[in-house]
Amino acid sequence: MEKKSYVWFEKRRRTKGLDLAHAQITKALDTVTLLHQALKNFSEGNRKEARQHIKNLFKVEEEVDELRKEVFKELSMGAALLADYREDLLHLVKRLDTLADHVKDAARCIEMLEETQLPTELCENAVNITSMLVDCAQALRGSIEKITGNPADALKGAEKVEEIEHKLDELYLKTKALFVKYGDKINCGAMVIFDDLIEFVEQAADMCADTADYIVILASRE
């Protein structure tokens, strides 16, 4: 009887920890979507709307950080039996937090470029890159949600994350190559900031792929 009670306790802790992780990826996904909307508005000249999306993004990023703290607190109350599982889940939520940090840094770059007119091709590529990041984050969310209910689908979702990240990386490199084409048409400072912008987005995508690696580990434990 004691053993059954103990297993129930462990399962409840694990489930609650995953529920909090689900909430965190939802918030992290919100930051990615807001970044995409802000950059789209920026590229279309709608600076006021872009500023509002960035403001909302900063608020959501703070909520992601708070959820990370809640997950850590919740999982610290678990027993030693699921120590490996708990450690992998903690790695996952740390990466979600870092993902949101990269998105926030990208948003700050948009703020700094507010008064800058960038070549249309660069803006369009950047918007497409953030659109792909949204797809990547959505695939990541779906994969996390299936860890306990359908591990096989969770693994498929993790593979999809990797595929999208690879395509995003290709577009990122093509966009960097355009710097030579437009180097004499953009202020040097603006070029550096734009470079940072797409770099942070690419790092966010890398973090999605890195997080997917932990989903594979967690799903294999189910």
C-alpha positions in Angstrom: 0.0 0.0 0.0 2.8 2.4 0.9 4.5 1.6 -2.5 1.3 2.5 -4.4 1.0 5.7 -2.5 4.6 6.6 -3.2 4.2 5.9 -7.0 1.1 8.1 -7.0 3.1 10.9 -5.3 5.9 10.7 -7.9 3.4 10.6 -10.8 1.6 13.6 -9.5 4.8 15.6 -9.1 5.9 14.6 -12.6 2.6 15.6 -14.1 2.4 18.9 -12.3 6.0 19.6 -13.4 5.1 18.9 -17.0 1.9 21.0 -16.7 4.0 23.9 -15.6 6.5 23.2 -18.5 3.5 23.2 -20.9 2.5 26.6 -19.5 6.0 27.9 -20.0 6.3 26.8 -23.6 2.9 28.4 -24.2 4.3 31.7 -22.9 7.6 31.2 -24.8 5.6 30.6 -27.9 3.7 33.9 -27.2 7.0 35.8 -27.2 8.0 34.3 -30.5 4.6 35.2 -32.1 4.8 38.7 -30.7 8.3 39.1 -32.1 7.1 38.0 -35.6 4.2 40.4 -35.4 6.4 43.3 -34.3 8.9 42.7 -37.1 6.2 42.4 -39.6 4.7 45.7 -38.4 8.2 47.3 -38.5 8.8 46.1 -42.1 5.4 47.6 -43.1 6.2 50.9 -41.4 3.7 50.5 -38.6 6.0 51.6 -35.8 3.3 52.2 -33.2 1.9 48.6 -33.6 5.5 47.2 -33.5 6.2 49.1 -30.2 3.0 47.7 -28.6 3.9 44.1 -29.6 7.4 44.5 -28.2 5.9 45.9 -24.9 3.6 42.9 -24.6 6.6 40.6 -25.4 8.6 42.0 -22.6 5.8 41.4 -20.2 5.3 37.8 -21.3 9.0 37.1 -21.1 8.9 38.0 -17.4 6.0 35.5 -17.0 8.2 32.8 -18.7 10.9 33.5 -16.1 8.4 33.2 -13.2 7.2 29.9 -14.6 10.7 28.6 -14.7 11.0 29.4 -11.0 7.7 27.6 -10.3 8.9 24.5 -12.1 12.2 24.4 -10.2 10.2 24.8 -6.9 7.8 22.1 -7.8 10.4 19.5 -8.9 12.6 20.2 -5.9 9.8 18.6 -3.9 9.9 15.3 -5.8 11.6 12.1 -4.4 14.9 10.6 -5.6 13.2 7.8 -7.7 12.6 10.1 -10.6 15.9 12.1 -10.2 17.0 11.5 -13.8 13.6 12.5 -15.2 13.5 15.6 -13.0 16.9 16.6 -14.1 16.0 16.3 -17.8 12.8 18.3 -17.3 14.8 21.0 -15.6 17.1 21.2 -18.5 14.1 21.6 -20.8 12.6 24.5 -18.9 16.0 26.2 -18.6 16.2 26.1 -22.4 12.7 27.5 -22.8 13.7 30.4 -20.6 16.8 31.0 -22.7 14.7 30.8 -25.8 12.5 33.6 -24.5 15.7 35.6 -23.6 16.9 35.4 -27.2 13.5 36.5 -28.5 13.6 39.5 -26.1 17.0 40.5 -27.2 15.8 40.3 -30.9 12.9 42.6 -29.9 15.3 45.1 -28.4 17.1 45.2 -31.7 13.9 46.1 -33.4 13.5 49.0 -30.9 16.9 50.3 -31.8 16.1 50.2 -35.5 12.8 52.0 -35.1 13.9 55.1 -37.1 15.9 53.1 -39.7 14.8 52.4 -43.2 16.1 49.0 -44.2 16.1 47.4 -47.7 12.9 45.6 -48.5 14.7 42.3 -49.2 16.4 42.3 -45.8 13.1 43.1 -44.0 11.2 40.4 -46.0 13.9 37.8 -45.2 13.9 38.7 -41.5 10.1 38.4 -41.3 10.3 35.0 -43.0 12.9 33.9 -40.5 10.7 34.9 -37.6 7.7 33.2 -39.2 9.8 30.0 -39.4 10.7 30.5 -35.7 7.0 30.6 -34.9 6.5 27.2 -36.8 9.5 25.8 -34.9 8.1 26.9 -31.5 4.7 25.5 -32.3 6.1 22.2 -33.2 8.1 22.2 -30.0 5.0 23.0 -28.0 3.0 20.1 -29.6 5.9 17.7 -28.9 6.1 18.6 -25.2 2.3 18.2 -24.8 2.6 14.6 -26.1 5.4 13.5 -23.9 3.2 11.6 -21.4 0.2 10.9 -23.6 1.8 9.8 -26.8 5.6 9.5 -26.7 5.8 8.3 -30.3 4.2 11.5 -31.5 6.4 13.5 -29.2 9.4 12.1 -31.0 7.9 12.9 -34.4 7.3 16.5 -33.2 10.9 16.7 -32.1 12.1 15.6 -35.5 9.9 18.3 -37.1 11.5 20.9 -34.9 14.9 19.9 -36.2 13.7 20.1 -39.8 12.3 23.6 -39.4 15.4 24.8 -37.6 17.6 23.5 -40.4 15.5 25.4 -43.0 15.6 28.6 -40.8 19.4 28.3 -40.6 19.7 28.2 -44.4 17.6 31.4 -44.8 19.6 33.0 -42.0 22.9 32.3 -43.9 21.4 33.6 -47.2 20.3 36.8 -45.4 23.8 37.3 -44.0 25.2 37.0 -47.5 23.0 40.0 -48.6 25.1 42.2 -46.3 27.6 42.5 -49.1 24.9 43.6 -51.6 23.5 46.2 -49.3 26.5 47.2 -47.3 26.9 50.6 -49.0 23.2 51.4 -48.6 22.9 51.0 -44.8 24.4 52.8 -41.9 27.1 50.7 -40.4 25.5 50.9 -36.9 22.2 49.8 -38.3 23.8 46.9 -40.1 25.4 45.7 -36.9 22.1 45.9 -35.0 20.3 44.1 -37.9 23.0 41.4 -37.8 22.4 41.0 -34.0 18.6 40.8 -34.7 18.7 37.8 -37.0 21.5 36.3 -34.9 19.3 36.3 -31.8 16.4 34.7 -33.9 18.8 32.0 -35.1 20.0 31.3 -31.6 16.3 31.0 -30.5 15.8 28.4 -33.2 18.9 26.6 -32.0 17.5 26.6 -28.6 14.2 25.0 -29.9 16.3 22.2 -31.5 18.3 21.8 -28.3 15.1 21.6 -26.3 13.8 19.0 -28.7 16.8 16.8 -27.8 15.5 16.7 -24.2 12.0 15.9 -25.4 13.5 12.7 -27.0 15.0 11.8 -23.6 11.8 12.5 -21.7 9.6 10.7 -24.1 11.9 7.6 -23.9 11.3 7.5 -20.2 7.6 7.2 -20.6 
